[in-house]
Amino acid sequence: MGVSSDPLLEVLSSGTMAVIMPSEAGTFTLTVRSINECGTSQTIYTVTVLESSHTTCGGTMLRISPNPASTVVHIAYDGFNDLQSVFSSSQLAFSVRIVNGHSGVLLEKFSTDGSVVELDVTNLQNGLYYVLMESSLGVWQEQLLISK
C-alpha cells in the first residue's frame, strides 16, 4: 500500500497502479517515481480537484445505508467499482463489526470479495453504534444510528 504525506490524500497502490482519493477539492502536487533496470525517473504533476465525492471521517472508504437504520443495514466500500479495477478480490475482502461502548462486538460479518455486506439489525436497541470495517487496505469507523 502506498503512503501519502498529505493528510488530504489517500493513496492505495497495488503493483504498478494506484488510486488517489482526495478528501476535499484543491490543487495537489503528485510526484511519481519509477524505478527499473535503466535507473530511476521522476515526473511531477499538478492535479486540481474541483469536487471530491470521497466522503471522509478520517479518510474513510466506508459506506453505510440506510443510516439511520431500523431493520437491515448495507455496508460496503465507498467507490467499490473504481477499487475493483485496481485491486484483486482477495485484497478487497473485509470484515465488518458493529460495536457499542459497553458490550463490545454485537454483530460481525465478512465479505470475501469486497462486495456489499448485509446485516440484520432488528435485535439492536435504539441508539448510537459504531461500524468498524477492516481490510488489507485499512481500518475505518463510522457511526450508525438505530432508530425504530
Contacts in CASP RR format, 6 or more apart in sequence:
PFRMAT RR
TARGET T0000
AUTHOR 0000-0000-0000
METHOD contacts of the structure
MODEL  1
MGVSSDPLLEVLSSGTMAVIMPSEAGTFTLTVRSINECGTSQTIYTVTVL
ESSHTTCGGTMLRISPNPASTVVHIAYDGFNDLQSVFSSSQLAFSVRIVN
GHSGVLLEKFSTDGSVVELDVTNLQNGLYYVLMESSLGVWQEQLLISK
1 11 0 8 1.000
1 12 0 8 1.000
1 13 0 8 1.000
1 14 0 8 1.000
1 136 0 8 1.000
1 137 0 8 1.000
1 138 0 8 1.000
2 11 0 8 1.000
2 12 0 8 1.000
2 13 0 8 1.000
2 18 0 8 1.000
3 11 0 8 1.000
4 10 0 8 1.000
4 11 0 8 1.000
4 20 0 8 1.000
6 28 0 8 1.000
8 22 0 8 1.000
8 23 0 8 1.000
8 24 0 8 1.000
8 26 0 8 1.000
8 28 0 8 1.000
9 20 0 8 1.000
9 21 0 8 1.000
9 22 0 8 1.000
9 23 0 8 1.000
9 28 0 8 1.000
10 20 0 8 1.000
10 21 0 8 1.000
10 22 0 8 1.000
10 23 0 8 1.000
10 54 0 8 1.000
10 59 0 8 1.000
10 61 0 8 1.000
11 18 0 8 1.000
11 19 0 8 1.000
11 20 0 8 1.000
11 21 0 8 1.000
12 18 0 8 1.000
12 19 0 8 1.000
12 21 0 8 1.000
12 83 0 8 1.000
12 86 0 8 1.000
12 87 0 8 1.000
12 137 0 8 1.000
13 19 0 8 1.000
14 86 0 8 1.000
14 87 0 8 1.000
14 88 0 8 1.000
14 91 0 8 1.000
17 86 0 8 1.000
18 86 0 8 1.000
19 82 0 8 1.000
19 83 0 8 1.000
19 86 0 8 1.000
20 30 0 8 1.000
20 47 0 8 1.000
21 52 0 8 1.000
21 54 0 8 1.000
21 61 0 8 1.000
22 28 0 8 1.000
22 49 0 8 1.000
22 52 0 8 1.000
22 54 0 8 1.000
23 52 0 8 1.000
23 54 0 8 1.000
23 56 0 8 1.000
23 58 0 8 1.000
23 59 0 8 1.000
24 49 0 8 1.000
24 52 0 8 1.000
24 56 0 8 1.000
25 49 0 8 1.000
25 50 0 8 1.000
25 51 0 8 1.000
25 52 0 8 1.000
26 48 0 8 1.000
26 49 0 8 1.000
26 50 0 8 1.000
27 46 0 8 1.000
27 47 0 8 1.000
27 48 0 8 1.000
27 49 0 8 1.000
28 46 0 8 1.000
28 47 0 8 1.000
28 48 0 8 1.000
28 49 0 8 1.000
29 44 0 8 1.000
29 45 0 8 1.000
29 46 0 8 1.000
29 47 0 8 1.000
30 44 0 8 1.000
30 45 0 8 1.000
30 46 0 8 1.000
30 47 0 8 1.000
31 42 0 8 1.000
31 43 0 8 1.000
31 44 0 8 1.000
31 45 0 8 1.000
32 42 0 8 1.000
32 43 0 8 1.000
32 44 0 8 1.000
32 45 0 8 1.000
33 40 0 8 1.000
33 41 0 8 1.000
33 42 0 8 1.000
34 40 0 8 1.000
34 41 0 8 1.000
34 42 0 8 1.000
34 43 0 8 1.000
54 61 0 8 1.000
54 78 0 8 1.000
55 63 0 8 1.000
55 78 0 8 1.000
57 140 0 8 1.000
57 141 0 8 1.000
57 142 0 8 1.000
59 140 0 8 1.000
60 78 0 8 1.000
60 140 0 8 1.000
60 141 0 8 1.000
60 142 0 8 1.000
61 77 0 8 1.000
61 78 0 8 1.000
61 79 0 8 1.000
61 83 0 8 1.000
61 133 0 8 1.000
61 137 0 8 1.000
61 140 0 8 1.000
62 75 0 8 1.000
62 77 0 8 1.000
62 78 0 8 1.000
62 131 0 8 1.000
62 133 0 8 1.000
62 140 0 8 1.000
62 141 0 8 1.000
62 142 0 8 1.000
63 75 0 8 1.000
63 76 0 8 1.000
63 77 0 8 1.000
63 78 0 8 1.000
63 79 0 8 1.000
64 73 0 8 1.000
64 74 0 8 1.000
64 75 0 8 1.000
64 131 0 8 1.000
64 142 0 8 1.000
64 144 0 8 1.000
65 73 0 8 1.000
65 74 0 8 1.000
66 73 0 8 1.000
66 74 0 8 1.000
67 73 0 8 1.000
67 142 0 8 1.000
67 143 0 8 1.000
67 144 0 8 1.000
67 145 0 8 1.000
68 144 0 8 1.000
68 145 0 8 1.000
68 146 0 8 1.000
68 147 0 8 1.000
69 121 0 8 1.000
69 144 0 8 1.000
69 145 0 8 1.000
69 146 0 8 1.000
69 147 0 8 1.000
70 121 0 8 1.000
70 122 0 8 1.000
70 146 0 8 1.000
70 147 0 8 1.000
70 148 0 8 1.000
71 120 0 8 1.000
71 121 0 8 1.000
71 122 0 8 1.000
72 118 0 8 1.000
72 119 0 8 1.000
72 120 0 8 1.000
72 121 0 8 1.000
72 122 0 8 1.000
73 118 0 8 1.000
73 119 0 8 1.000
73 121 0 8 1.000
73 131 0 8 1.000
73 144 0 8 1.000
74 116 0 8 1.000
74 117 0 8 1.000
74 118 0 8 1.000
75 96 0 8 1.000
75 116 0 8 1.000
75 117 0 8 1.000
75 118 0 8 1.000
75 119 0 8 1.000
75 131 0 8 1.000
75 133 0 8 1.000
76 111 0 8 1.000
76 114 0 8 1.000
76 115 0 8 1.000
76 116 0 8 1.000
76 117 0 8 1.000
77 83 0 8 1.000
77 92 0 8 1.000
77 94 0 8 1.000
77 114 0 8 1.000
80 92 0 8 1.000
80 114 0 8 1.000
80 115 0 8 1.000
80 116 0 8 1.000
83 92 0 8 1.000
83 137 0 8 1.000
84 92 0 8 1.000
87 137 0 8 1.000
89 112 0 8 1.000
89 113 0 8 1.000
89 114 0 8 1.000
90 112 0 8 1.000
90 113 0 8 1.000
91 135 0 8 1.000
91 136 0 8 1.000
91 137 0 8 1.000
92 111 0 8 1.000
92 113 0 8 1.000
92 114 0 8 1.000
92 135 0 8 1.000
92 137 0 8 1.000
93 110 0 8 1.000
93 111 0 8 1.000
93 112 0 8 1.000
93 113 0 8 1.000
93 114 0 8 1.000
93 135 0 8 1.000
93 136 0 8 1.000
94 110 0 8 1.000
94 111 0 8 1.000
94 114 0 8 1.000
94 117 0 8 1.000
94 133 0 8 1.000
94 134 0 8 1.000
94 135 0 8 1.000
95 108 0 8 1.000
95 109 0 8 1.000
95 110 0 8 1.000
95 111 0 8 1.000
95 133 0 8 1.000
95 134 0 8 1.000
95 135 0 8 1.000
96 107 0 8 1.000
96 108 0 8 1.000
96 109 0 8 1.000
96 110 0 8 1.000
96 111 0 8 1.000
96 117 0 8 1.000
96 119 0 8 1.000
96 131 0 8 1.000
96 132 0 8 1.000
96 133 0 8 1.000
97 105 0 8 1.000
97 107 0 8 1.000
97 108 0 8 1.000
97 131 0 8 1.000
97 132 0 8 1.000
97 134 0 8 1.000
98 105 0 8 1.000
98 106 0 8 1.000
98 107 0 8 1.000
98 108 0 8 1.000
98 119 0 8 1.000
98 121 0 8 1.000
98 124 0 8 1.000
98 129 0 8 1.000
98 130 0 8 1.000
98 131 0 8 1.000
98 132 0 8 1.000
98 144 0 8 1.000
99 105 0 8 1.000
99 106 0 8 1.000
99 129 0 8 1.000
99 130 0 8 1.000
99 132 0 8 1.000
100 106 0 8 1.000
100 128 0 8 1.000
100 129 0 8 1.000
100 130 0 8 1.000
101 130 0 8 1.000
106 124 0 8 1.000
106 129 0 8 1.000
107 119 0 8 1.000
107 120 0 8 1.000
107 121 0 8 1.000
107 124 0 8 1.000
109 117 0 8 1.000
109 118 0 8 1.000
109 119 0 8 1.000
110 117 0 8 1.000
111 117 0 8 1.000
114 135 0 8 1.000
121 144 0 8 1.000
121 146 0 8 1.000
124 146 0 8 1.000
125 146 0 8 1.000
126 146 0 8 1.000
126 147 0 8 1.000
126 148 0 8 1.000
127 145 0 8 1.000
127 146 0 8 1.000
127 147 0 8 1.000
128 143 0 8 1.000
128 144 0 8 1.000
128 145 0 8 1.000
128 146 0 8 1.000
129 143 0 8 1.000
129 144 0 8 1.000
129 145 0 8 1.000
129 146 0 8 1.000
130 141 0 8 1.000
130 142 0 8 1.000
130 143 0 8 1.000
130 144 0 8 1.000
131 141 0 8 1.000
131 142 0 8 1.000
131 143 0 8 1.000
131 144 0 8 1.000
132 139 0 8 1.000
132 140 0 8 1.000
132 141 0 8 1.000
133 139 0 8 1.000
133 140 0 8 1.000
133 141 0 8 1.000
133 142 0 8 1.000
134 140 0 8 1.000
END
